[in-house]
Amino acid sequence: MSEFRVSIDWEHAGGEFAPELYDRSHRIRFGGGQEIHGSAAPEYFGKAEYANPEETLAASVSACHMLTFLALCAKKRLPVASYRDEAVAELGKNAAGKLCVTRIVLHPEVRFAGEAPGPEALAQLHERAHGACFIANSISAEVAIVSV
């Protein structure tokens, strides 16, 4: 099986270490060396300009769905010219009353280089991609696909 690693680095920037006051900013370093800034969501005293865990979860689901969709299209010799998604993660409470990402909605917009499959065939491709998406299969949140 494969293994994937990331590193998270955070240091106290000084000042009082109280719930509303400490800086949530951190660095996320991926296995290939790319680094991004992370923080909590603004609602949880984080910085809006940095990626938060809810956004990165939505990005992971979206990217995995896209890559799986592209692989299916390539196998069917359906040339994709572009793919765009506006993924939305919804925070709520689960059955146990715990705060969690309850739903992720994908809004994929696909443009084909040649003849595009019809709406039913396109929906089937998205359904197959969803069923084979590693990340969607790893989470308990509902994943909905609203094809544009």
N, CA, C and O atoms as a GROMACS GRO file, in nm:
protein
  592
    1MET      N    1   0.083  -0.119   0.000
    1MET     CA    2   0.000   0.000   0.000
    1MET      C    3   0.088   0.125   0.000
    1MET      O    4   0.206   0.121   0.037
    2SER      N    5   0.030   0.233  -0.041
    2SER     CA    6   0.101   0.360  -0.047
    2SER      C    7   0.092   0.432   0.087
    2SER      O    8   0.003   0.406   0.168
    3GLU      N    9   0.185   0.522   0.108
    3GLU     CA   10   0.189   0.604   0.229
    3GLU      C   11   0.216   0.748   0.188
    3GLU      O   12   0.300   0.774   0.102
    4PHE      N   13   0.146   0.841   0.250
    4PHE     CA   14   0.159   0.983   0.215
    4PHE      C   15   0.183   1.062   0.342
    4PHE      O   16   0.116   1.041   0.443
    5ARG      N   17   0.279   1.154   0.338
    5ARG     CA   18   0.318   1.227   0.458
    5ARG      C   19   0.307   1.378   0.438
    5ARG      O   20   0.334   1.430   0.330
    6VAL      N   21   0.268   1.445   0.544
    6VAL     CA   22   0.272   1.590   0.550
    6VAL      C   23   0.330   1.628   0.686
    6VAL      O   24   0.324   1.551   0.781
    7SER      N   25   0.387   1.747   0.692
    7SER     CA   26   0.440   1.799   0.819
    7SER      C   27   0.364   1.926   0.854
    7SER      O   28   0.334   2.009   0.768
    8ILE      N   29   0.333   1.940   0.982
    8ILE     CA   30   0.266   2.060   1.033
    8ILE      C   31   0.361   2.122   1.136
    8ILE      O   32   0.408   2.055   1.228
    9ASP      N   33   0.389   2.252   1.119
    9ASP     CA   34   0.475   2.323   1.214
    9ASP      C   35   0.402   2.444   1.269
    9ASP      O   36   0.350   2.526   1.192
   10TRP      N   37   0.398   2.456   1.400
   10TRP     CA   38   0.337   2.570   1.469
   10TRP      C   39   0.426   2.608   1.585
   10TRP      O   40   0.482   2.520   1.652
   11GLU      N   41   0.440   2.735   1.610
   11GLU     CA   42   0.513   2.785   1.727
   11GLU      C   43   0.434   2.899   1.788
   11GLU      O   44   0.373   2.980   1.718
   12HIS      N   45   0.436   2.904   1.920
   12HIS     CA   46   0.370   3.013   1.990
   12HIS      C   47   0.444   3.142   1.958
   12HIS      O   48   0.566   3.152   1.975
   13ALA      N   49   0.369   3.242   1.913
   13ALA     CA   50   0.429   3.369   1.870
   13ALA      C   51   0.449   3.466   1.986
   13ALA      O   52   0.495   3.578   1.964
   14GLY      N   53   0.417   3.425   2.105
   14GLY     CA   54   0.431   3.512   2.221
   14GLY      C   55   0.296   3.565   2.266
   14GLY      O   56   0.193   3.543   2.202
   15GLY      N   57   0.300   3.635   2.374
   15GLY     CA   58   0.176   3.688   2.430
   15GLY      C   59   0.105   3.582   2.511
   15GLY      O   60   0.155   3.471   2.532
   16GLU      N   61  -0.014   3.619   2.557
   16GLU     CA   62  -0.091   3.529   2.642
   16GLU      C   63  -0.145   3.411   2.561
   16GLU      O   64  -0.194   3.429   2.450
   17PHE      N   65  -0.134   3.292   2.617
   17PHE     CA   66  -0.187   3.172   2.552
   17PHE      C   67  -0.327   3.146   2.606
   17PHE      O   68  -0.348   3.062   2.694
   18ALA      N   69  -0.423   3.222   2.551
   18ALA     CA   70  -0.563   3.213   2.592
   18ALA      C   71  -0.646   3.177   2.469
   18ALA      O   72  -0.604   3.205   2.357
   19PRO      N   73  -0.763   3.116   2.487
   19PRO     CA   74  -0.842   3.066   2.373
   19PRO      C   75  -0.863   3.166   2.259
   19PRO      O   76  -0.851   3.128   2.143
   20GLU      N   77  -0.894   3.290   2.290
   20GLU     CA   78  -0.921   3.387   2.183
   20GLU      C   79  -0.796   3.458   2.132
   20GLU      O   80  -0.803   3.531   2.034
   21LEU      N   81  -0.682   3.437   2.196
   21LEU     CA   82  -0.566   3.519   2.168
   21LEU      C   83  -0.452   3.452   2.091
   21LEU      O   84  -0.382   3.520   2.015
   22TYR      N   85  -0.430   3.324   2.109
   22TYR     CA   86  -0.311   3.265   2.045
   22TYR      C   87  -0.329   3.255   1.894
   22TYR      O   88  -0.439   3.235   1.843
   23ASP      N   89  -0.217   3.268   1.824
   23ASP     CA   90  -0.217   3.264   1.677
   23ASP      C   91  -0.229   3.119   1.629
   23ASP      O   92  -0.152   3.033   1.671
   24ARG      N   93  -0.325   3.095   1.544
   24ARG     CA   94  -0.347   2.959   1.491
   24ARG      C   95  -0.269   2.933   1.362
   24ARG      O   96  -0.278   2.824   1.306
   25SER      N   97  -0.191   3.030   1.315
   25SER     CA   98  -0.116   3.016   1.191
   25SER      C   99  -0.010   2.907   1.204
   25SER      O  100   0.057   2.894   1.306
   26HIS      N  101   0.001   2.829   1.096
   26HIS     CA  102   0.099   2.720   1.094
   26HIS      C  103   0.143   2.696   0.949
   26HIS      O  104   0.086   2.752   0.855
   27ARG      N  105   0.244   2.614   0.933
   27ARG     CA  106   0.290   2.576   0.800
   27ARG      C  107   0.256   2.430   0.775
   27ARG      O  108   0.271   2.345   0.863
   28ILE      N  109   0.209   2.403   0.654
   28ILE     CA  110   0.181   2.266   0.612
   28ILE      C  111   0.279   2.235   0.500
   28ILE      O  112   0.281   2.303   0.397
   29ARG      N  113   0.361   2.133   0.519
   29ARG     CA  114   0.461   2.095   0.420
   29ARG      C  115   0.426   1.956   0.366
   29ARG      O  116   0.412   1.860   0.442
   30PHE      N  117   0.413   1.948   0.235
   30PHE     CA  118   0.377   1.823   0.171
   30PHE      C  119   0.503   1.745   0.133
   30PHE      O  120   0.613   1.800   0.130
   31GLY      N  121   0.485   1.616   0.105
   31GLY     CA  122   0.597   1.526   0.076
   31GLY      C  123   0.688   1.572  -0.036
   31GLY      O  124   0.808   1.546  -0.031
   32GLY      N  125   0.634   1.640  -0.136
   32GLY     CA  126   0.715   1.687  -0.248
   32GLY      C  127   0.787   1.818  -0.219
   32GLY      O  128   0.861   1.868  -0.304
   33GLY      N  129   0.766   1.874  -0.100
   33GLY     CA  130   0.835   1.997  -0.061
   33GLY      C  131   0.749   2.122  -0.066
   33GLY      O  132   0.790   2.226  -0.013
   34GLN      N  133   0.633   2.116  -0.129
   34GLN     CA  134   0.547   2.235  -0.134
   34GLN      C  135   0.500   2.270   0.006
   34GLN      O  136   0.472   2.182   0.088
   35GLU      N  137   0.492   2.399   0.032
   35GLU     CA  138   0.450   2.446   0.163
   35GLU      C  139   0.340   2.550   0.148
   35GLU      O  140   0.347   2.636   0.060
   36ILE      N  141   0.238   2.542   0.233
   36ILE     CA  142   0.133   2.643   0.235
   36ILE      C  143   0.112   2.689   0.379
   36ILE      O  144   0.151   2.622   0.474
   37HIS      N  145   0.049   2.804   0.392
   37HIS     CA  146   0.014   2.856   0.524
   37HIS      C  147  -0.124   2.804   0.561
   37HIS      O  148  -0.215   2.803   0.479
   38GLY      N  149  -0.138   2.763   0.684
   38GLY     CA  150  -0.266   2.717   0.735
   38GLY      C  151  -0.304   2.794   0.859
   38GLY      O  152  -0.220   2.858   0.923
   39SER      N  153  -0.432   2.789   0.892
   39SER     CA  154  -0.483   2.853   1.011
   39SER      C  155  -0.619   2.790   1.040
   39SER      O  156  -0.666   2.704   0.966
   40ALA      N  157  -0.681   2.833   1.147
   40ALA     CA  158  -0.819   2.794   1.172
   40ALA      C  159  -0.909   2.882   1.084
   40ALA      O  160  -0.864   2.984   1.033
   41ALA      N  161  -1.033   2.842   1.068
   41ALA     CA  162  -1.130   2.926   0.998
   41ALA      C  163  -1.148   3.055   1.078
   41ALA      O  164  -1.132   3.055   1.200
   42PRO      N  165  -1.182   3.165   1.011
   42PRO     CA  166  -1.200   3.292   1.083
   42PRO      C  167  -1.299   3.282   1.199
   42PRO      O  168  -1.282   3.351   1.300
   43GLU      N  169  -1.401   3.199   1.186
   43GLU     CA  170  -1.501   3.182   1.292
   43GLU      C  171  -1.440   3.124   1.420
   43GLU      O  172  -1.498   3.132   1.528
   44TYR      N  173  -1.322   3.065   1.404
   44TYR     CA  174  -1.252   3.002   1.517
   44TYR      C  175  -1.118   3.072   1.543
   44TYR      O  176  -1.019   3.010   1.579
   45PHE      N  177  -1.120   3.205   1.522
   45PHE     CA  178  -1.007   3.293   1.552
   45PHE      C  179  -0.887   3.272   1.459
   45PHE      O  180  -0.774   3.302   1.497
   46GLY      N  181  -0.911   3.222   1.339
   46GLY     CA  182  -0.804   3.201   1.243
   46GLY      C  183  -0.795   3.315   1.142
   46GLY      O  184  -0.872   3.410   1.146
   47LYS      N  185  -0.699   3.302   1.053
   47LYS     CA  186  -0.676   3.403   0.950
   47LYS      C  187  -0.743   3.360   0.820
   47LYS      O  188  -0.716   3.252   0.768
   48ALA      N  189  -0.829   3.446   0.768
   48ALA     CA  190  -0.904   3.416   0.646
   48ALA      C  191  -0.814   3.397   0.526
   48ALA      O  192  -0.850   3.324   0.433
   49GLU      N  193  -0.697   3.461   0.524
   49GLU     CA  194  -0.610   3.452   0.408
   49GLU      C  195  -0.531   3.321   0.401
   49GLU      O  196  -0.463   3.295   0.301
   50TYR      N  197  -0.538   3.239   0.504
   50TYR     CA  198  -0.469   3.110   0.505
   50TYR      C  199  -0.571   2.997   0.491
   50TYR      O  200  -0.688   3.012   0.526
   51ALA      N  201  -0.525   2.886   0.438
   51ALA     CA  202  -0.611   2.768   0.422
   51ALA      C  203  -0.647   2.711   0.558
   51ALA      O  204  -0.562   2.701   0.647
   52ASN      N  205  -0.775   2.675   0.575
   52ASN     CA  206  -0.814   2.611   0.700
   52ASN      C  207  -0.844   2.463   0.675
   52ASN      O  208  -0.860   2.423   0.559
   53PRO      N  209  -0.853   2.382   0.779
   53PRO     CA  210  -0.874   2.238   0.759
   53PRO      C  211  -1.002   2.205   0.683
   53PRO      O  212  -1.005   2.108   0.606
   54GLU      N  213  -1.108   2.282   0.702
   54GLU     CA  214  -1.232   2.255   0.632
   54GLU      C  215  -1.214   2.276   0.481
   54GLU      O  216  -1.265   2.199   0.400
   55GLU      N  217  -1.142   2.383   0.445
   55GLU     CA  218  -1.114   2.409   0.304
   55GLU      C  219  -1.023   2.302   0.244
   55GLU      O  220  -1.046   2.258   0.131
   56THR      N  221  -0.922   2.262   0.317
   56THR     CA  222  -0.830   2.162   0.262
   56THR      C  223  -0.898   2.026   0.248
   56THR      O  224  -0.864   1.949   0.159
   57LEU      N  225  -0.995   1.996   0.337
   57LEU     CA  226  -1.072   1.873   0.320
   57LEU      C  227  -1.155   1.880   0.193
   57LEU      O  228  -1.158   1.785   0.115
   58ALA      N  229  -1.224   1.993   0.171
   58ALA     CA  230  -1.302   2.010   0.049
   58ALA      C  231  -1.212   2.003  -0.074
   58ALA      O  232  -1.249   1.943  -0.175
   59ALA      N  233  -1.094   2.064  -0.067
   59ALA     CA  234  -1.000   2.060  -0.179
   59ALA      C  235  -0.954   1.917  -0.207
   59ALA      O  236  -0.939   1.879  -0.323
   60SER      N  237  -0.932   1.839  -0.102
   60SER     CA  238  -0.889   1.699  -0.121
   60SER      C  239  -0.997   1.618  -0.190
   60SER      O  240  -0.968   1.540  -0.282
   61VAL      N  241  -1.122   1.634  -0.147
   61VAL     CA  242  -1.232   1.561  -0.210
   61VAL      C  243  -1.246   1.606  -0.356
   61VAL      O  244  -1.261   1.522  -0.445
   62SER      N  245  -1.242   1.736  -0.379
   62SER     CA  246  -1.258   1.789  -0.513
   62SER      C  247  -1.147   1.741  -0.606
   62SER      O  248  -1.174   1.697  -0.718
   63ALA      N  249  -1.023   1.749  -0.561
   63ALA     CA  250  -0.909   1.707  -0.644
   63ALA      C  251  -0.915   1.557  -0.673
   63ALA      O  252  -0.888   1.516  -0.786
   64CYS      N  253  -0.949   1.477  -0.573
   64CYS     CA  254  -0.957   1.333  -0.594
   64CYS      C  255  -1.068   1.299  -0.694
   64CYS      O  256  -1.049   1.215  -0.782
   65HIS      N  257  -1.182   1.364  -0.679
   65HIS     CA  258  -1.292   1.340  -0.774
   65HIS      C  259  -1.249   1.378  -0.915
   65HIS      O  260  -1.272   1.302  -1.010
   66MET      N  261  -1.185   1.494  -0.930
   66MET     CA  262  -1.141   1.539  -1.061
   66MET      C  263  -1.042   1.441  -1.123
   66MET      O  264  -1.056   1.402  -1.239
   67LEU      N  265  -0.941   1.400  -1.046
   67LEU     CA  266  -0.840   1.309  -1.100
   67LEU      C  267  -0.901   1.175  -1.140
   67LEU      O  268  -0.861   1.116  -1.240
   68THR      N  269  -0.996   1.127  -1.062
   68THR     CA  270  -1.064   1.001  -1.095
   68THR      C  271  -1.150   1.019  -1.219
   68THR      O  272  -1.152   0.932  -1.307
   69PHE      N  273  -1.221   1.131  -1.228
   69PHE     CA  274  -1.303   1.162  -1.344
   69PHE      C  275  -1.217   1.169  -1.470
   69PHE      O  276  -1.253   1.112  -1.573
   70LEU      N  277  -1.104   1.239  -1.462
   70LEU     CA  278  -1.015   1.251  -1.578
   70LEU      C  279  -0.962   1.114  -1.622
   70LEU      O  280  -0.951   1.086  -1.742
   71ALA      N  281  -0.929   1.029  -1.525
   71ALA     CA  282  -0.880   0.895  -1.558
   71ALA      C  283  -0.988   0.815  -1.632
   71ALA      O  284  -0.960   0.746  -1.729
   72LEU      N  285  -1.113   0.825  -1.584
   72LEU     CA  286  -1.224   0.755  -1.651
   72LEU      C  287  -1.244   0.807  -1.793
   72LEU      O  288  -1.265   0.729  -1.886
   73CYS      N  289  -1.239   0.939  -1.809
   73CYS     CA  290  -1.255   0.998  -1.942
   73CYS      C  291  -1.142   0.955  -2.036
   73CYS      O  292  -1.166   0.926  -2.153
   74ALA      N  293  -1.020   0.952  -1.984
   74ALA     CA  294  -0.906   0.911  -2.066
   74ALA      C  295  -0.923   0.766  -2.113
   74ALA      O  296  -0.894   0.734  -2.228
   75LYS      N  297  -0.969   0.679  -2.024
   75LYS     CA  298  -0.991   0.538  -2.061
   75LYS      C  299  -1.099   0.525  -2.168
   75LYS      O  300  -1.093   0.435  -2.251
   76LYS      N  301  -1.196   0.615  -2.166
   76LYS     CA  302  -1.306   0.612  -2.264
   76LYS      C  303  -1.272   0.694  -2.389
   76LYS      O  304  -1.354   0.706  -2.480
   77ARG      N  305  -1.152   0.751  -2.391
   77ARG     CA  306  -1.109   0.836  -2.503
   77ARG      C  307  -1.202   0.956  -2.523
   77ARG      O  308  -1.236   0.994  -2.635
   78LEU      N  309  -1.242   1.015  -2.409
   78LEU     CA  310  -1.322   1.137  -2.410
   78LEU      C  311  -1.229   1.251  -2.370
   78LEU      O  312  -1.207   1.273  -2.251
   79PRO      N  313  -1.174   1.324  -2.467
   79PRO     CA  314  -1.075   1.427  -2.433
   79PRO      C  315  -1.135   1.546  -2.358
   79PRO      O  316  -1.225   1.614  -2.409
   80VAL      N  317  -1.087   1.570  -2.239
   80VAL     CA  318  -1.131   1.681  -2.156
   80VAL      C  319  -1.041   1.801  -2.184
   80VAL      O  320  -0.919   1.791  -2.178
   81ALA      N  321  -1.102   1.914  -2.214
   81ALA     CA  322  -1.026   2.037  -2.240
   81ALA      C  323  -1.003   2.115  -2.111
   81ALA      O  324  -0.896   2.175  -2.093
   82SER      N  325  -1.102   2.115  -2.022
   82SER     CA  326  -1.086   2.186  -1.895
   82SER      C  327  -1.182   2.130  -1.792
   82SER      O  328  -1.285   2.069  -1.824
   83TYR      N  329  -1.146   2.151  -1.667
   83TYR     CA  330  -1.227   2.104  -1.554
   83TYR      C  331  -1.215   2.210  -1.446
   83TYR      O  332  -1.104   2.250  -1.411
   84ARG      N  333  -1.326   2.254  -1.394
   84ARG     CA  334  -1.327   2.354  -1.287
   84ARG      C  335  -1.429   2.310  -1.184
   84ARG      O  336  -1.535   2.257  -1.218
   85ASP      N  337  -1.398   2.333  -1.058
   85ASP     CA  338  -1.490   2.299  -0.952
   85ASP      C  339  -1.490   2.408  -0.847
   85ASP      O  340  -1.387   2.470  -0.820
   86GLU      N  341  -1.604   2.432  -0.791
   86GLU     CA  342  -1.621   2.523  -0.678
   86GLU      C  343  -1.678   2.438  -0.564
   86GLU      O  344  -1.800   2.431  -0.547
   87ALA      N  345  -1.592   2.374  -0.488
   87ALA     CA  346  -1.634   2.284  -0.381
   87ALA      C  347  -1.672   2.364  -0.256
   87ALA      O  348  -1.612   2.466  -0.226
   88VAL      N  349  -1.773   2.314  -0.185
   88VAL     CA  350  -1.820   2.379  -0.063
   88VAL      C  351  -1.829   2.275   0.048
   88VAL      O  352  -1.896   2.173   0.032
   89ALA      N  353  -1.761   2.300   0.159
   89ALA     CA  354  -1.772   2.214   0.277
   89ALA      C  355  -1.870   2.278   0.374
   89ALA      O  356  -1.860   2.397   0.404
   90GLU      N  357  -1.965   2.198   0.422
   90GLU     CA  358  -2.066   2.248   0.515
   90GLU      C  359  -2.039   2.192   0.654
   90GLU      O  360  -2.029   2.070   0.671
   91LEU      N  361  -2.028   2.280   0.751
   91LEU     CA  362  -2.005   2.240   0.889
   91LEU      C  363  -2.139   2.227   0.960
   91LEU      O  364  -2.227   2.312   0.942
   92GLY      N  365  -2.155   2.124   1.038
   92GLY     CA  366  -2.277   2.102   1.113
   92GLY      C  367  -2.251   2.001   1.223
   92GLY      O  368  -2.137   1.977   1.260
   93LYS      N  369  -2.357   1.943   1.275
   93LYS     CA  370  -2.342   1.841   1.379
   93LYS      C  371  -2.383   1.706   1.324
   93LYS      O  372  -2.478   1.694   1.247
   94ASN      N  373  -2.308   1.602   1.365
   94ASN     CA  374  -2.341   1.467   1.323
   94ASN      C  375  -2.445   1.408   1.418
   94ASN      O  376  -2.495   1.477   1.506
   95ALA      N  377  -2.478   1.280   1.398
   95ALA     CA  378  -2.582   1.214   1.479
   95ALA      C  379  -2.547   1.213   1.627
   95ALA      O  380  -2.636   1.211   1.712
   96ALA      N  381  -2.416   1.215   1.660
   96ALA     CA  382  -2.372   1.216   1.799
   96ALA      C  383  -2.365   1.357   1.857
   96ALA      O  384  -2.327   1.376   1.972
   97GLY      N  385  -2.403   1.457   1.776
   97GLY     CA  386  -2.401   1.595   1.824
   97GLY      C  387  -2.265   1.660   1.816
   97GLY      O  388  -2.245   1.769   1.870
   98LYS      N  389  -2.170   1.595   1.749
   98LYS     CA  390  -2.034   1.650   1.735
   98LYS      C  391  -2.026   1.740   1.612
   98LYS      O  392  -2.082   1.709   1.507
   99LEU      N  393  -1.955   1.852   1.626
   99LEU     CA  394  -1.933   1.942   1.514
   99LEU      C  395  -1.840   1.875   1.414
   99LEU      O  396  -1.735   1.823   1.452
  100CYS      N  397  -1.879   1.876   1.286
  100CYS     CA  398  -1.798   1.811   1.183
  100CYS      C  399  -1.837   1.864   1.046
  100CYS      O  400  -1.936   1.936   1.033
  101VAL      N  401  -1.760   1.830   0.946
  101VAL     CA  402  -1.799   1.857   0.808
  101VAL      C  403  -1.903   1.751   0.775
  101VAL      O  404  -1.871   1.632   0.766
  102THR      N  405  -2.026   1.794   0.756
  102THR     CA  406  -2.135   1.700   0.733
  102THR      C  407  -2.158   1.674   0.584
  102THR      O  408  -2.208   1.568   0.546
  103ARG      N  409  -2.120   1.771   0.501
  103ARG     CA  410  -2.149   1.759   0.358
  103ARG      C  411  -2.048   1.839   0.279
  103ARG      O  412  -2.007   1.948   0.319
  104ILE      N  413  -2.008   1.782   0.168
  104ILE     CA  414  -1.922   1.853   0.072
  104ILE      C  415  -1.993   1.849  -0.061
  104ILE      O  416  -2.028   1.742  -0.111
  105VAL      N  417  -2.015   1.966  -0.118
  105VAL     CA  418  -2.085   1.975  -0.246
  105VAL      C  419  -1.983   2.015  -0.353
  105VAL      O  420  -1.916   2.117  -0.341
  106LEU      N  421  -1.974   1.933  -0.455
  106LEU     CA  422  -1.887   1.961  -0.570
  106LEU      C  423  -1.972   2.019  -0.681
  106LEU      O  424  -2.086   1.978  -0.702
  107HIS      N  425  -1.916   2.114  -0.752
  107HIS     CA  426  -1.984   2.178  -0.866
  107HIS      C  427  -1.893   2.170  -0.988
  107HIS      O  428  -1.847   2.273  -1.038
  108PRO      N  429  -1.866   2.049  -1.036
  108PRO     CA  430  -1.772   2.038  -1.149
  108PRO      C  431  -1.831   2.093  -1.279
  108PRO      O  432  -1.946   2.068  -1.314
  109GLU      N  433  -1.748   2.166  -1.348
  109GLU     CA  434  -1.782   2.219  -1.480
  109GLU      C  435  -1.676   2.164  -1.576
  109GLU      O  436  -1.559   2.201  -1.568
  110VAL      N  437  -1.719   2.077  -1.664
  110VAL     CA  438  -1.627   2.008  -1.754
  110VAL      C  439  -1.650   2.054  -1.897
  110VAL      O  440  -1.763   2.062  -1.943
  111ARG      N  441  -1.542   2.084  -1.965
  111ARG     CA  442  -1.547   2.117  -2.108
  111ARG      C  443  -1.467   2.009  -2.181
  111ARG      O  444  -1.354   1.978  -2.144
  112PHE      N  445  -1.528   1.955  -2.284
  112PHE     CA  446  -1.464   1.849  -2.362
  112PHE      C  447  -1.405   1.908  -2.489
  112PHE      O  448  -1.458   2.004  -2.545
  113ALA      N  449  -1.293   1.850  -2.536
  113ALA     CA  450  -1.227   1.896  -2.657
  113ALA      C  451  -1.305   1.850  -2.781
  113ALA      O  452  -1.303   1.918  -2.883
  114GLY      N  453  -1.371   1.738  -2.771
  114GLY     CA  454  -1.451   1.686  -2.882
  114GLY      C  455  -1.597   1.688  -2.845
  114GLY      O  456  -1.643   1.774  -2.770
  115GLU      N  457  -1.668   1.591  -2.899
  115GLU     CA  458  -1.811   1.580  -2.868
  115GLU      C  459  -1.828   1.543  -2.722
  115GLU      O  460  -1.770   1.446  -2.674
  116ALA      N  461  -1.909   1.620  -2.652
  116ALA     CA  462  -1.932   1.596  -2.509
  116ALA      C  463  -2.034   1.485  -2.492
  116ALA      O  464  -2.127   1.471  -2.572
  117PRO      N  465  -2.018   1.406  -2.386
  117PRO     CA  466  -2.121   1.306  -2.358
  117PRO      C  467  -2.250   1.377  -2.319
  117PRO      O  468  -2.248   1.490  -2.271
  118GLY      N  469  -2.362   1.310  -2.339
  118GLY     CA  470  -2.491   1.367  -2.301
  118GLY      C  471  -2.502   1.378  -2.150
  118GLY      O  472  -2.418   1.324  -2.078
  119PRO      N  473  -2.605   1.447  -2.101
  119PRO     CA  474  -2.622   1.469  -1.957
  119PRO      C  475  -2.625   1.339  -1.875
  119PRO      O  476  -2.566   1.333  -1.767
  120GLU      N  477  -2.693   1.237  -1.927
  120GLU     CA  478  -2.701   1.110  -1.853
  120GLU      C  479  -2.564   1.041  -1.846
  120GLU      O  480  -2.525   0.991  -1.741
  121ALA      N  481  -2.492   1.040  -1.957
  121ALA     CA  482  -2.359   0.978  -1.960
  121ALA      C  483  -2.261   1.056  -1.871
  121ALA      O  484  -2.176   0.997  -1.804
  122LEU      N  485  -2.274   1.188  -1.872
  122LEU     CA  486  -2.188   1.271  -1.788
  122LEU      C  487  -2.217   1.243  -1.640
  122LEU      O  488  -2.125   1.231  -1.560
  123ALA      N  489  -2.343   1.233  -1.605
  123ALA     CA  490  -2.380   1.203  -1.466
  123ALA      C  491  -2.326   1.066  -1.425
  123ALA      O  492  -2.281   1.049  -1.312
  124GLN      N  493  -2.331   0.969  -1.516
  124GLN     CA  494  -2.277   0.836  -1.487
  124GLN      C  495  -2.126   0.841  -1.466
  124GLN      O  496  -2.073   0.772  -1.378
  125LEU      N  497  -2.056   0.921  -1.545
  125LEU     CA  498  -1.911   0.938  -1.526
  125LEU      C  499  -1.880   0.996  -1.388
  125LEU      O  500  -1.789   0.949  -1.319
  126HIS      N  501  -1.957   1.097  -1.349
  126HIS     CA  502  -1.936   1.157  -1.216
  126HIS      C  503  -1.968   1.056  -1.106
  126HIS      O  504  -1.897   1.050  -1.005
  127GLU      N  505  -2.073   0.978  -1.125
  127GLU     CA  506  -2.110   0.878  -1.024
  127GLU      C  507  -2.000   0.771  -1.011
  127GLU      O  508  -1.965   0.730  -0.901
  128ARG      N  509  -1.946   0.727  -1.123
  128ARG     CA  510  -1.836   0.630  -1.120
  128ARG      C  511  -1.712   0.690  -1.055
  128ARG      O  512  -1.644   0.624  -0.978
  129ALA      N  513  -1.684   0.817  -1.088
  129ALA     CA  514  -1.568   0.884  -1.027
  129ALA      C  515  -1.586   0.895  -0.877
  129ALA      O  516  -1.493   0.872  -0.800
  130HIS      N  517  -1.707   0.931  -0.835
  130HIS     CA  518  -1.735   0.941  -0.691
  130HIS      C  519  -1.715   0.806  -0.622
  130HIS      O  520  -1.656   0.799  -0.514
  131GLY      N  521  -1.764   0.701  -0.683
  131GLY     CA  522  -1.754   0.568  -0.624
  131GLY      C  523  -1.611   0.519  -0.611
  131GLY      O  524  -1.581   0.437  -0.524
  132ALA      N  525  -1.522   0.568  -0.697
  132ALA     CA  526  -1.383   0.524  -0.695
  132ALA      C  527  -1.289   0.625  -0.628
  132ALA      O  528  -1.169   0.600  -0.619
  133CYS      N  529  -1.341   0.737  -0.583
  133CYS     CA  530  -1.258   0.842  -0.523
  133CYS      C  531  -1.207   0.798  -0.386
  133CYS      O  532  -1.286   0.772  -0.295
  134PHE      N  533  -1.075   0.788  -0.372
  134PHE     CA  534  -1.013   0.742  -0.246
  134PHE      C  535  -1.055   0.828  -0.128
  134PHE      O  536  -1.086   0.776  -0.021
  135ILE      N  537  -1.057   0.959  -0.148
  135ILE     CA  538  -1.084   1.050  -0.036
  135ILE      C  539  -1.232   1.044   0.003
  135ILE      O  540  -1.263   1.036   0.122
  136ALA      N  541  -1.321   1.046  -0.094
  136ALA     CA  542  -1.464   1.037  -0.062
  136ALA      C  543  -1.494   0.906   0.011
  136ALA      O  544  -1.581   0.901   0.098
  137ASN      N  545  -1.423   0.800  -0.026
  137ASN     CA  546  -1.442   0.670   0.040
  137ASN      C  547  -1.383   0.668   0.181
  137ASN      O  548  -1.405   0.573   0.256
  138SER      N  549  -1.308   0.770   0.218
  138SER     CA  550  -1.239   0.775   0.348
  138SER      C  551  -1.310   0.860   0.451
  138SER      O  552  -1.270   0.861   0.568
  139ILE      N  553  -1.412   0.932   0.411
  139ILE     CA  554  -1.477   1.025   0.504
  139ILE      C  555  -1.623   0.987   0.526
  139ILE      O  556  -1.682   0.916   0.445
  140SER      N  557  -1.680   1.036   0.635
  140SER     CA  558  -1.820   1.007   0.664
  140SER      C  559  -1.914   1.116   0.613
  140SER      O  560  -2.035   1.096   0.610
  141ALA      N  561  -1.861   1.230   0.574
  141ALA     CA  562  -1.946   1.338   0.522
  141ALA      C  563  -2.012   1.296   0.391
  141ALA      O  564  -1.954   1.223   0.312
  142GLU      N  565  -2.132   1.343   0.371
  142GLU     CA  566  -2.200   1.321   0.242
  142GLU      C  567  -2.125   1.401   0.136
  142GLU      O  568  -2.082   1.513   0.163
  143VAL      N  569  -2.108   1.344   0.018
  143VAL     CA  570  -2.050   1.417  -0.094
  143VAL      C  571  -2.156   1.423  -0.203
  143VAL      O  572  -2.199   1.319  -0.254
  144ALA      N  573  -2.197   1.544  -0.239
  144ALA     CA  574  -2.296   1.564  -0.344
  144ALA      C  575  -2.228   1.626  -0.464
  144ALA      O  576  -2.137   1.707  -0.450
  145ILE      N  577  -2.272   1.587  -0.582
  145ILE     CA  578  -2.215   1.639  -0.706
  145ILE      C  579  -2.325   1.709  -0.782
  145ILE      O  580  -2.424   1.648  -0.821
  146VAL      N  581  -2.307   1.838  -0.804
  146VAL     CA  582  -2.402   1.919  -0.880
  146VAL      C  583  -2.330   1.959  -1.008
  146VAL      O  584  -2.261   2.061  -1.012
  147SER      N  585  -2.346   1.880  -1.112
  147SER     CA  586  -2.275   1.902  -1.237
  147SER      C  587  -2.331   2.025  -1.307
  147SER      O  588  -2.453   2.043  -1.318
  148VAL      N  589  -2.240   2.109  -1.353
  148VAL     CA  590  -2.279   2.233  -1.422
  148VAL      C  591  -2.283   2.209  -1.570
  148VAL      O  592  -2.313   2.300  -1.647
   0.00000   0.00000   0.00000
